[in-house]
Amino acid sequence: MASECNSNTGQSLKIKFTKLFINGQFVDSISGKLFETRDPRTGDVITKVAEGDKEDVDLAVKAARQAFDHGPWPRMSGYERGRIMLKLADLIEEHIEELATIDTLDGGKLLSNGKQIDIPSCSSLLRYYAGAADKIHGETLKMSGQFQAYTLKEPIGVVGHITPWNFPSGIFFMKVAPALAAGCTMIIKPAEQTPLSALFYAHLAKQAGIPDGVLNVVTGFGPTAGAALASHMDVDKVSFTGSTEVGRLVMEAAAKSNLKAVSLELGGKSPLLIFNDADVDMAVDLARIAVFFNKGEVCVAGSRVYVQEGIYDDFVKKAVESAENWVVGDPFDPQVHQGPQVDKEQFEKVLRYIDMGKREGATLVTGGKPCGQKGYYIEPTIFKDVKEDMKIAQDEIFGPVMSLIKFKTTEEAIEKANNTKYGLAAGIVTNDLNIANRVSRSIRSGIIWINCYLATSWDCPFGGYKMSGFGREMGLQGLDKYLQVKSVVTPIYDSPWL
């Protein structure tokens, strides 16, 4: 039995913003070039968008530099910046339906999730960091010798944000909100697959009162616009979320240019460890969400599912039943659980990995095929009898593919979990507090979920170990990366005490 696949509803939307946003204005690219953005439900063109290149990035950086060096934004009090950010949060809430529809049309994301989770979280991120904007404090230091000192936390300057296509709204504000609170100015290069919502947010930022030049959006491609941003001599920091391969290129460009600060949130191949004492039904539900949520296009997807041998067979049976009840179809349909992969390239990549899993000797127990007559839909797919050295157990697939692996002991589970170049996330399902404590301290990942998965929030820092990158998004740590610490020292003469 294959997962149900619903047909498209034919939902449409008038697209309002398709030009670059530079220095407070929507403008054509200098070259006049356009590129197509497509609806993954059908592969049809939604609209054409301005294709920014190096010259456009230069203009955007010039505007951001002017706004930082001479404009009001970094010179406002944190309280004043926070008030404008709160206005932007309110405007986003007024446009939830339209923004969620854009991300569904452009990226194949579930409209229900967009309205309930993705877009509201953008407002929440803005409000969280708006509240932090007037609480950026340094320290008073008691130095040895006849000196006193204090530290200042200053905005790092002009920031380049390069965002991915899997969460085009949420990750936009994971980066933009703390950078705004810090007093930075910025250029955002959204993924070419999902450029539309970023341009809408630029429009709302202007309405909210963010000064011209503070927030600029240059749509275009990674090897051109993204590379120009990463290598620009007048950009002080670049924040990138995407693949590990491109993360290397961003670091290289930063090093070869002006040694700008870099933060990277990269790939993952996260383990989900399920122990014998776990509630199997709960574990199956968590595994389904961990792997199939957002059609598997999640950097923290728990796609390596390790199940202890005592419950392995029962888990496999129930996981298959659960996957076959997972409805694949039009993301505008509220009954659907999984929409299409973002584009043809990603669709074909996932199918290649499924074929590779079969050829490597893993046992396909459900799914594994395209779904529907058109568009980029793939059935939720489960392999069992997966070995550690198989590609499907090592590589980030970024699709609805679950690899099931059996383990015997806690020691073995820890060793297997750490047997990866990545270190973004991990999950543990157990009722034994000692196991939970030991394993959570033994796995080298930036976030560990115990008896839950994908539990994220604007007040909980998020980021990777190893080749999953460095730097943290969200929480107060997400603000710190847009600040520099300056020490100010003065002598003390004839003080009665030191």
Solvent accessible surface area in square Angstrom, and as a share of the most:
residue,aa,sasa,rsa
1,M,174,0.78
2,A,48,0.37
3,S,9,0.06
4,E,100,0.45
5,C,42,0.25
6,N,34,0.17
7,S,95,0.61
8,N,38,0.19
9,T,83,0.48
10,G,58,0.56
11,Q,77,0.34
12,S,91,0.58
13,L,49,0.25
14,K,160,0.68
15,I,33,0.17
16,K,113,0.48
17,F,34,0.14
18,T,36,0.21
19,K,85,0.36
20,L,0,0.00
21,F,8,0.03
22,I,15,0.08
23,N,75,0.39
24,G,5,0.05
25,Q,100,0.45
26,F,59,0.25
27,V,55,0.32
28,D,89,0.46
29,S,6,0.04
30,I,106,0.54
31,S,67,0.43
32,G,50,0.48
33,K,117,0.50
34,L,101,0.50
35,F,15,0.06
36,E,77,0.35
37,T,3,0.01
38,R,111,0.40
39,D,10,0.05
40,P,0,0.00
41,R,8,0.03
42,T,34,0.20
43,G,12,0.12
44,D,87,0.45
45,V,62,0.36
46,I,38,0.19
47,T,30,0.17
48,K,105,0.45
49,V,0,0.00
50,A,2,0.01
51,E,31,0.14
52,G,0,0.00
53,D,47,0.24
54,K,113,0.48
55,E,91,0.41
56,D,2,0.01
57,V,0,0.00
58,D,49,0.25
59,L,82,0.41
60,A,0,0.00
61,V,1,0.01
62,K,145,0.62
63,A,10,0.08
64,A,0,0.00
65,R,46,0.17
66,Q,108,0.48
67,A,8,0.06
68,F,35,0.15
69,D,57,0.30
70,H,131,0.58
71,G,11,0.11
72,P,74,0.47
73,W,0,0.00
74,P,28,0.17
75,R,139,0.51
76,M,41,0.18
77,S,55,0.35
78,G,12,0.12
79,Y,129,0.49
80,E,85,0.38
81,R,16,0.06
82,G,4,0.04
83,R,152,0.55
84,I,31,0.16
85,M,0,0.00
86,L,75,0.37
87,K,91,0.39
88,L,1,0.01
89,A,0,0.00
90,D,62,0.32
91,L,14,0.07
92,I,0,0.00
93,E,77,0.34
94,E,121,0.54
95,H,48,0.21
96,I,41,0.21
97,E,100,0.45
98,E,32,0.14
99,L,0,0.00
100,A,0,0.00
101,T,7,0.04
102,I,7,0.04
103,D,5,0.02
104,T,1,0.00
105,L,9,0.04
106,D,2,0.01
107,G,1,0.01
108,G,0,0.00
109,K,10,0.04
110,L,22,0.11
111,L,22,0.11
112,S,32,0.20
113,N,30,0.16
114,G,4,0.04
115,K,71,0.30
116,Q,133,0.59
117,I,89,0.45
118,D,12,0.06
119,I,0,0.00
120,P,36,0.23
121,S,28,0.18
122,C,0,0.00
123,S,0,0.00
124,S,27,0.17
125,L,4,0.02
126,L,0,0.00
127,R,83,0.30
128,Y,57,0.22
129,Y,0,0.00
130,A,7,0.06
131,G,36,0.35
132,A,9,0.07
133,A,3,0.03
134,D,63,0.33
135,K,125,0.53
136,I,39,0.20
137,H,123,0.55
138,G,35,0.33
139,E,116,0.52
140,T,124,0.72
141,L,63,0.31
142,K,152,0.64
143,M,70,0.31
144,S,107,0.69
145,G,40,0.38
146,Q,103,0.46
147,F,94,0.39
148,Q,98,0.44
149,A,4,0.03
150,Y,96,0.36
151,T,18,0.10
152,L,72,0.36
153,K,78,0.33
154,E,55,0.25
155,P,33,0.21
156,I,19,0.10
157,G,1,0.01
158,V,0,0.00
159,V,0,0.00
160,G,0,0.00
161,H,0,0.00
162,I,13,0.06
163,T,6,0.04
164,P,18,0.11
165,W,41,0.14
166,N,6,0.03
167,F,39,0.16
168,P,7,0.04
169,S,1,0.01
170,G,10,0.10
171,I,8,0.04
172,F,1,0.00
173,F,1,0.00
174,M,35,0.16
175,K,0,0.00
176,V,0,0.00
177,A,0,0.00
178,P,0,0.00
179,A,0,0.00
180,L,0,0.00
181,A,0,0.00
182,A,2,0.02
183,G,0,0.00
184,C,0,0.00
185,T,0,0.00
186,M,0,0.00
187,I,0,0.00
188,I,0,0.00
189,K,6,0.02
190,P,4,0.03
191,A,9,0.07
192,E,43,0.19
193,Q,45,0.20
194,T,3,0.02
195,P,0,0.00
196,L,3,0.02
197,S,2,0.01
198,A,2,0.02
199,L,0,0.00
200,F,6,0.02
201,Y,1,0.00
202,A,0,0.00
203,H,47,0.21
204,L,0,0.00
205,A,2,0.02
206,K,81,0.34
207,Q,98,0.44
208,A,10,0.08
209,G,40,0.38
210,I,8,0.04
211,P,28,0.18
212,D,67,0.35
213,G,1,0.01
214,V,1,0.00
215,L,5,0.02
216,N,0,0.00
217,V,0,0.00
218,V,0,0.00
219,T,0,0.00
220,G,0,0.00
221,F,68,0.28
222,G,29,0.28
223,P,115,0.72
224,T,51,0.30
225,A,0,0.00
226,G,5,0.05
227,A,45,0.35
228,A,12,0.09
229,L,1,0.01
230,A,2,0.02
231,S,49,0.32
232,H,34,0.15
233,M,128,0.57
234,D,54,0.28
235,V,0,0.00
236,D,43,0.23
237,K,5,0.02
238,V,0,0.00
239,S,0,0.00
240,F,12,0.05
241,T,8,0.05
242,G,23,0.22
243,S,44,0.28
244,T,7,0.04
245,E,105,0.47
246,V,65,0.37
247,G,0,0.00
248,R,149,0.54
249,L,112,0.56
250,V,6,0.04
251,M,88,0.39
252,E,80,0.36
253,A,21,0.16
254,A,2,0.01
255,A,57,0.45
256,K,158,0.67
257,S,27,0.17
258,N,47,0.24
259,L,142,0.70
260,K,13,0.05
261,A,43,0.33
262,V,27,0.15
263,S,7,0.04
264,L,7,0.03
265,E,7,0.03
266,L,9,0.05
267,G,3,0.02
268,G,4,0.04
269,K,2,0.01
270,S,2,0.01
271,P,3,0.02
272,L,0,0.00
273,L,0,0.00
274,I,0,0.00
275,F,2,0.01
276,N,65,0.33
277,D,60,0.31
278,A,10,0.08
279,D,76,0.40
280,V,21,0.12
281,D,83,0.43
282,M,69,0.31
283,A,0,0.00
284,V,8,0.05
285,D,76,0.39
286,L,27,0.14
287,A,1,0.01
288,R,55,0.20
289,I,63,0.32
290,A,2,0.01
291,V,1,0.00
292,F,1,0.00
293,F,42,0.17
294,N,12,0.06
295,K,3,0.01
296,G,1,0.01
297,E,2,0.01
298,V,9,0.05
299,C,18,0.11
300,V,6,0.03
301,A,12,0.09
302,G,0,0.00
303,S,13,0.08
304,R,2,0.01
305,V,0,0.00
306,Y,0,0.00
307,V,0,0.00
308,Q,23,0.10
309,E,82,0.37
310,G,60,0.57
311,I,23,0.12
312,Y,12,0.05
313,D,110,0.57
314,D,60,0.31
315,F,0,0.00
316,V,15,0.09
317,K,123,0.52
318,K,60,0.26
319,A,4,0.03
320,V,26,0.15
321,E,84,0.38
322,S,14,0.09
323,A,1,0.01
324,E,28,0.13
325,N,94,0.48
326,W,12,0.04
327,V,22,0.12
328,V,0,0.00
329,G,0,0.00
330,D,0,0.00
331,P,1,0.01
332,F,16,0.07
333,D,32,0.17
334,P,103,0.65
335,Q,131,0.58
336,V,5,0.03
337,H,67,0.30
338,Q,1,0.00
339,G,1,0.01
340,P,0,0.00
341,Q,0,0.00
342,V,5,0.03
343,D,33,0.17
344,K,116,0.49
345,E,127,0.57
346,Q,15,0.07
347,F,30,0.12
348,E,68,0.31
349,K,58,0.25
350,V,0,0.00
351,L,39,0.19
352,R,137,0.50
353,Y,31,0.12
354,I,2,0.01
355,D,63,0.33
356,M,46,0.20
357,G,0,0.00
358,K,96,0.40
359,R,168,0.61
360,E,65,0.29
361,G,50,0.48
362,A,8,0.07
363,T,56,0.32
364,L,58,0.29
365,V,43,0.24
366,T,12,0.07
367,G,14,0.14
368,G,7,0.07
369,K,111,0.47
370,P,74,0.47
371,C,10,0.06
372,G,49,0.47
373,Q,188,0.83
374,K,119,0.51
375,G,17,0.17
376,Y,30,0.12
377,Y,5,0.02
378,I,0,0.00
379,E,7,0.03
380,P,1,0.01
381,T,0,0.00
382,I,0,0.00
383,F,0,0.00
384,K,61,0.26
385,D,67,0.35
386,V,6,0.03
387,K,125,0.53
388,E,36,0.16
389,D,120,0.62
390,M,15,0.07
391,K,97,0.41
392,I,0,0.00
393,A,1,0.01
394,Q,52,0.23
395,D,32,0.16
396,E,35,0.16
397,I,7,0.03
398,F,35,0.14
399,G,5,0.04
400,P,0,0.00
401,V,2,0.01
402,M,3,0.01
403,S,1,0.01
404,L,0,0.00
405,I,8,0.04
406,K,98,0.41
407,F,1,0.00
408,K,127,0.54
409,T,66,0.39
410,T,21,0.12
411,E,97,0.44
412,E,51,0.23
413,A,0,0.00
414,I,24,0.12
415,E,129,0.58
416,K,34,0.14
417,A,2,0.02
418,N,42,0.22
419,N,70,0.36
420,T,22,0.13
421,K,88,0.37
422,Y,12,0.05
423,G,3,0.03
424,L,1,0.01
425,A,0,0.00
426,A,0,0.00
427,G,0,0.00
428,I,0,0.00
429,V,1,0.00
430,T,4,0.02
431,N,111,0.57
432,D,54,0.28
433,L,130,0.65
434,N,117,0.60
435,I,37,0.19
436,A,5,0.04
437,N,60,0.31
438,R,111,0.40
439,V,0,0.00
440,S,23,0.15
441,R,190,0.69
442,S,39,0.25
443,I,9,0.05
444,R,128,0.47
445,S,10,0.06
446,G,24,0.23
447,I,18,0.09
448,I,43,0.22
449,W,10,0.03
450,I,69,0.35
451,N,57,0.29
452,C,47,0.28
453,Y,15,0.06
454,L,38,0.19
455,A,54,0.42
456,T,72,0.42
457,S,35,0.22
458,W,91,0.32
459,D,83,0.43
460,C,50,0.30
461,P,46,0.29
462,F,10,0.04
463,G,1,0.01
464,G,5,0.05
465,Y,85,0.32
466,K,70,0.30
467,M,62,0.28
468,S,0,0.00
469,G,7,0.06
470,F,86,0.36
471,G,31,0.30
472,R,58,0.21
473,E,5,0.02
474,M,9,0.04
475,G,1,0.01
476,L,105,0.52
477,Q,90,0.40
478,G,0,0.00
479,L,9,0.05
480,D,71,0.37
481,K,32,0.13
482,Y,0,0.00
483,L,19,0.09
484,Q,98,0.44
485,V,102,0.58
486,K,96,0.41
487,S,71,0.46
488,V,40,0.23
489,V,73,0.42
490,T,56,0.33
491,P,64,0.40
492,I,43,0.22
493,Y,171,0.65
494,D,141,0.73
495,S,39,0.25
496,P,129,0.81
497,W,179,0.63
498,L,91,0.45
